[in-house]
């Protein structure tokens, strides 16, 4: 029997593209415009309001409007605390054992080349301000922080944008997988403008995360991978010693407040 049910705008290719455009517009509005005039209260307030609405939309409403499943967004059911378990073993092997190990090895190789391998810094979430000057405590604290921060980023880029791209450009062949992975990586990297070293790093890592998420969408493994990659890169690569940092927007090129 032929199904003549008409799809809504939100389930159309235009609807998926619309979502990506609006989210990207609001993001750059906040980091490029509001960041320059954060002293103007109405602008600052608009950033908090739009950011809050956007977060609620991405986490809850978009899934309903686009008829996404929890599984394709990398989550399980509430019975498993939203951890997707059916592909966890394969995802852990591909993302944690293979991809993340390669990422860690690359970070240490770069640190060896640029001369920071023996002088790691506390990173962007150092506990030195609280009187803790132990690098191992810094690592643990930052790793926990980056898993949470990584989860939020991966919800945006993989669970939301990557899924939208797959529905704009449907297909399951290798060429489509390469295209979607690269497209996701480009968007992920562009969200880190104008910090060009960070843009390059996030483009590469984002592309590989998307490549694995395409076949085995699992938010737990990519969040752990993001947590470890973010922690080590902020301690060994994006450090004061060589003048690199994790800041995005105008400060990335020395401008802004």
C-alpha positions in Angstrom: 0.0 0.0 0.0 1.4 3.4 -1.0 2.0 5.8 1.7 0.8 9.3 0.6 1.3 10.9 3.9 2.8 14.3 3.4 5.9 15.2 5.4 5.9 18.4 7.5 8.3 21.2 6.8 10.5 20.1 9.7 10.9 16.6 8.2 11.9 18.0 4.8 15.4 18.7 3.5 14.6 22.5 3.8 13.5 22.0 7.4 16.8 20.3 8.3 18.9 22.9 6.5 16.9 25.7 8.2 17.8 24.3 11.6 21.5 24.3 10.9 21.4 27.8 9.4 19.4 29.3 12.4 21.6 27.6 15.0 24.8 28.8 13.3 23.5 32.3 12.9 22.6 32.6 16.6 26.0 31.1 17.6 28.0 33.7 15.6 25.7 36.5 16.7 26.7 35.7 20.2 30.4 35.2 19.8 31.0 37.9 17.2 28.5 40.6 17.9 27.5 40.3 21.5 31.0 39.5 22.6 32.1 42.9 21.2 29.4 44.8 23.0 28.8 42.7 26.1 28.7 45.9 28.1 25.4 46.8 26.5 22.9 45.0 28.7 20.1 44.4 26.1 22.6 42.7 23.8 24.0 40.6 26.6 20.5 39.7 27.8 19.5 38.7 24.2 22.5 36.3 24.1 21.4 34.5 27.3 17.8 34.3 26.1 18.6 33.1 22.6 21.2 30.7 24.0 18.8 29.2 26.5 16.1 28.8 23.8 18.5 27.2 21.5 19.7 24.7 24.1 16.2 23.7 24.9 15.3 23.4 21.2 18.4 21.2 20.4 17.9 19.0 23.4 14.2 18.5 23.3 11.9 20.2 20.7 14.0 19.5 17.6 13.8 15.7 18.2 10.0 15.9 18.3 9.7 18.2 15.2 12.1 16.2 13.1 10.9 12.8 14.3 14.4 11.8 15.3 14.9 8.6 17.3 17.1 8.5 20.4 19.2 5.8 18.8 20.1 7.9 15.7 21.1 10.7 18.0 23.4 8.5 19.9 21.3 8.0 23.0 19.5 5.1 24.7 16.3 5.0 26.6 15.7 6.3 30.1 15.9 2.7 31.4 19.7 2.8 30.5 20.1 6.4 31.7 20.0 7.5 28.1 23.2 5.5 27.4 23.0 3.6 24.1 24.1 0.1 25.0 23.3 -1.9 21.8 26.3 -0.5 19.9 28.4 0.4 23.0 31.0 -2.4 22.5 31.7 -1.6 18.9 31.7 2.1 19.5 34.1 1.7 22.4 36.4 -0.3 20.2 36.3 2.1 17.2 36.1 5.4 19.1 38.1 4.8 22.3 40.5 2.1 21.5 41.4 3.1 17.9 40.5 6.8 17.3 41.2 8.2 20.8 44.5 6.2 21.1 45.6 7.7 17.8 44.5 11.2 19.0 46.5 10.9 22.2 49.6 9.6 20.4 49.3 12.5 17.9 49.0 15.1 20.8 52.1 13.7 22.5 54.0 13.7 19.2 53.1 17.3 18.6 54.1 18.2 22.2 57.4 16.5 21.6 58.0 18.5 18.4 57.0 21.9 19.9 58.9 21.3 23.1 56.0 21.1 25.7 56.2 17.4 26.4 58.0 17.9 29.7 56.2 21.1 30.7 52.4 20.5 30.7 50.3 23.4 31.8 47.2 23.4 34.0 45.0 24.0 30.9 41.7 26.0 30.7 40.3 24.5 33.9 43.2 24.6 36.3 42.6 24.3 40.0 45.7 26.4 40.8 43.4 29.3 41.9 42.1 27.0 44.7 45.6 26.2 45.9 46.0 22.9 44.0 49.3 22.9 42.0 49.5 19.2 41.3 49.3 18.5 37.6 47.6 15.1 38.1 44.8 16.8 40.1 44.5 19.3 37.3 44.3 16.5 34.8 41.5 14.7 36.6 39.5 17.9 37.2 39.9 19.0 33.6 39.0 15.6 32.3 35.8 15.5 34.2 35.0 19.1 33.1 35.8 18.3 29.4 33.6 15.2 29.4 30.6 17.4 30.3 31.6 20.2 28.0 32.4 17.7 25.3 28.9 16.1 25.7 27.3 19.5 25.1 29.4 20.1 22.0 28.8 16.6 20.6 25.0 17.0 21.2 25.2 20.1 19.0 27.6 18.8 16.3 26.8 15.0 16.1 23.4 14.5 17.7 22.0 17.5 16.0 23.9 18.9 13.0 25.3 15.5 11.9 21.8 14.0 12.0 20.4 17.0 10.1 23.1 16.6 7.4 22.3 12.9 7.0 18.7 13.7 6.4 19.5 16.5 3.9 21.9 14.2 2.0 20.5 10.7 2.5 22.5 7.6 1.6 24.6 4.9 3.2 27.5 4.4 0.7 31.1 5.2 1.5 31.1 8.4 -0.6 28.1 9.7 1.4 29.9 8.8 4.7 33.0 10.7 3.6 31.0 13.7 2.5 28.9 13.9 5.7 31.9 13.4 7.9 33.9 16.2 6.2 30.9 18.5 6.2 30.4 18.0 9.9 34.1 18.6 10.5 34.0 21.8 8.5 31.1 23.1 10.6 32.7 22.0 13.8 36.0 23.7 12.9 34.2 26.9 11.7 32.6 27.2 15.1 36.1 27.8 16.5 36.9 30.8 14.4 39.1 32.9 14.6 41.5 30.6 16.5 43.0 29.0 13.4 45.2 26.4 15.2 42.1 25.3 17.1 40.0 25.4 13.9 42.5 22.9 12.3 42.5 20.7 15.4 38.7 20.6 15.7 38.2 20.1 12.0 40.4 17.0 12.0 39.0 15.6 15.3 35.4 16.5 14.3 35.7 14.7 11.0 36.9 11.5 12.6 34.3 11.6 15.3 31.6 12.1 12.6 33.1 9.2 10.6 32.6 6.9 13.6 29.2 8.3 14.6 27.9 7.7 11.1 28.1 4.0 11.6 27.8 3.6 15.4 26.1 6.7 16.9 26.9 6.7 20.6 27.2 9.9 22.7 29.0 8.3 25.6 32.1 7.2 23.8 32.5 10.4 21.7 32.1 12.5 24.9 34.8 10.5 26.7 37.0 10.8 23.6 36.3 14.6 23.4 37.1 14.8 27.2 40.5 13.2 26.9 41.4 15.0 23.7 40.3 18.4 25.0 42.2 17.8 28.3 45.5 16.7 26.8 45.5 19.3 24.0 44.8 22.2 26.5 47.7 20.9 28.6 50.3 20.2 25.9 49.4 22.1 22.7 47.2 25.1 23.4 49.5 26.5 26.1 51.0 29.9 27.0 54.5 28.7 26.2 53.8 28.8 22.5 51.1 31.5 22.6 48.2 29.2 21.7 44.9 29.1 23.6 41.4 27.6 23.5 39.6 30.9 23.0 37.2 31.4 20.0 35.8 34.5 18.4 37.6 37.8 18.1 40.1 37.0 20.9 41.4 34.3 18.6 43.1 37.0 16.6 43.8 39.3 19.5 40.7 41.5 19.1 37.7 42.2 21.2 37.4 42.9 25.0 
